Structure formats: C-alpha cells, structure tokens
Amino acid sequence: MSCGGSRARSGGSCTWTAKQYARTVTGVSTTWDPARYLDFDDHRARPFHDLIARVGATAPRRVVDLGCGPGHLAGVLAARWPKAAVSALDSSAEMVAAARERGIAAERVDVRDWTPPPDADVDVTNAVLQWVPGHLGLLPGWLAALPPKAWFALQVPGNFAAPSHALVRELAAGTLRDEAAVPEPEAYAEVFAATGADVDVWETTYRHRLTGPDPVLRWIDATALRPVRDALPPAEFQEFRAALAPRLRAAYPARPDGTTWFPFRRIFAVARTH
Ligand SMILES: C[S@@+](CC[C@H](N)C(=O)[O-])C[C@H]1O[C@@H](n2cnc3c(N)ncnc32)[C@H](O)[C@@H]1O
C-alpha cells in the first residue's frame, strides 16, 4: 500500500507526518470553534463547577476567568459573585467574539503575558493550561503578584495517556502534546506550597455517559483534534478522522443501549494566598 499526501509509512501502516504540527500545537493561534466546543457542554462544565465549589471567597473585588473560552462559565462566575468586576481573557479571536456575543466583555490576552491586577481576589483557569507548554513555571510569579487572601484555582485534563489522545498521537506521528503537557497533581501541590499559600489539590475521573454515534471522536473534534485539523489540508484531515474513528470505537465501545462510557481524568489545584 502506498501512502499519499502528508502520509508516511510507519510500522506497516500509513501515518500522517506532521512537520507542521509543532507550529500549531505550541502556538496560540490554532483555531477554536466555539459552537463545536459547546457540544457536550454539560459534561465539559462539570469540573468547572467542582473547581469553584472549593473557592471560598465571599466578596471578591475582581474575578478573573483566564482562558474564558466562549464565556458561558464567566457568566457563572458573575452570577456567583454579582458585586465583583469580572475579567474574561482568552487568546483566541473566535472565543473572544463568542463571549462578547453572549454579553461578556472578554479581552484578547495570552495568559503568558498576563500579570494579576492588584484587586484579583479570585482567579480561575479551567481547561486552559494544558495548551500552554511549561505553564508550571508561570504559577509562582502569578501567586506572588496576587493580593493577600486571594484564590487561584486551576483545572487541567489529566488524560494524555488515555486512548482518546494516544490513538491520535499514534496516527499523527507528529509533535502532538503528550503526557508531559500536564504535570501530575503533586507537581502543582509542590509549586503552590513553595509560595507559602494554602493548598488544595485533587483528581477526579469522571465517567461521562455519551450518546450518539462516535461520541468520543465528536468530543475531541473540538479540542485534541484542533491542531491536526489546522495542520492538514481539509481532505486529508477527513481521511485522518475516518482512520481514527474505528480505533476510538474499539477503545470506547458503544453499549447495547447505544450510550458510551468516556472516562476522563481531571486534575484540580486551588491555592489561597496569606
Ligand atoms: C478547552 S477551552 C476552555 C474554555 C473555558 N475555560 C471552559 O472551561 O470552558 C481552552 C481555552 O483556552 C484558551 N487558551 C489556550 N491557550 C491560551 C493562552 N496561551 N492564553 C489565553 N488563552 C488560551 C483557548 O483559546 C480556549 O478558549
């Protein structure tokens, strides 16, 4: 069998070579599709609610949503702390536009350039830092700049070894994010503790019960597959997706009633400054 387009032979099968992936995976300019991201909204939002349940602020002056996406969860923060100013920040033009459409005054900011303002009493970054290589190194500076008694709460997926990511890497044969994209919970705990903050770190594996055909493929369409979609010509991306689908079906089989279990590990870390 010959391998065409961007593909090369590897271990007896064709994989998509990904010379361009390094550019798209580490950059912040990869395209987000807010509507597609809001598929599975209820499942995706669950860790956010579990995260902010551990933030005990009663009257914060400012609440920052760092990497706010389409802004739906910034709205939840505004509802929880109605007297606070809410800053919703994201590097994606599409996400900022989607947030503004829902009435959130989002601004285009790359978290790597962000410094907490002096009144940033609550800072939440949910499902963002896995896209920021080396983000552990940003945390001490952010915590040092926070006001006293401030809360910093982060959540990142801890599932880079799961089939949903490993199968994409196997097929892509490129520079896609691997397990190193997200440190283990202990690393966040140590970094926060070293700043002298109070620390609350935990992990949860959710068992999402998904419906419809190829639900895991549709889930990662909006997230893990974005760099592949950006790197390949459209027709080749469709071939890639078609090759991935049966592998994901085998790893996450549909149950007799048509639903599919999707286990998804998440890592949470909350710090409170003194
Ligand atoms: C998976 S979405 C999460 C959105 C939202 N926080 C939520 O929980 O639904 C990841 C978001 O992180 C943003 N993001 C990724 N890298 C970023 C960076 N360096 N600076 C700011 N935002 C970034 C993306 O644009 C995207 O909106």
The ligand as a Gaussian input file, in Angstrom:
#p B3LYP/6-31G(d) Opt

LIG

0 1
 C      -10.833000      23.974000      26.402000
 S      -11.114000      25.693000      26.262000
 C      -11.658000      26.111000      27.911000
 C      -12.556000      27.312000      27.934000
 C      -13.221000      27.605000      29.282000
 N      -12.266000      27.957000      30.296000
 C      -14.041000      26.413000      29.730000
 O      -13.734000      25.830000      30.775000
 O      -14.998000      26.070000      29.042000
 C       -9.450000      26.300000      26.274000
 C       -9.355000      27.787000      26.077000
 O       -8.020000      28.190000      26.406000
 C       -7.670000      29.234000      25.532000
 N       -6.211000      29.343000      25.516000
 C       -5.314000      28.417000      25.111000
 N       -4.057000      28.895000      25.226000
 C       -4.173000      30.150000      25.724000
 C       -3.252000      31.161000      26.061000
 N       -1.926000      30.976000      25.908000
 N       -3.722000      32.338000      26.540000
 C       -5.053000      32.532000      26.688000
 N       -5.985000      31.606000      26.390000
 C       -5.551000      30.436000      25.911000
 C       -8.257000      28.811000      24.217000
 O       -8.347000      29.875000      23.304000
 C       -9.614000      28.258000      24.639000
 O      -10.609000      29.228000      24.634000

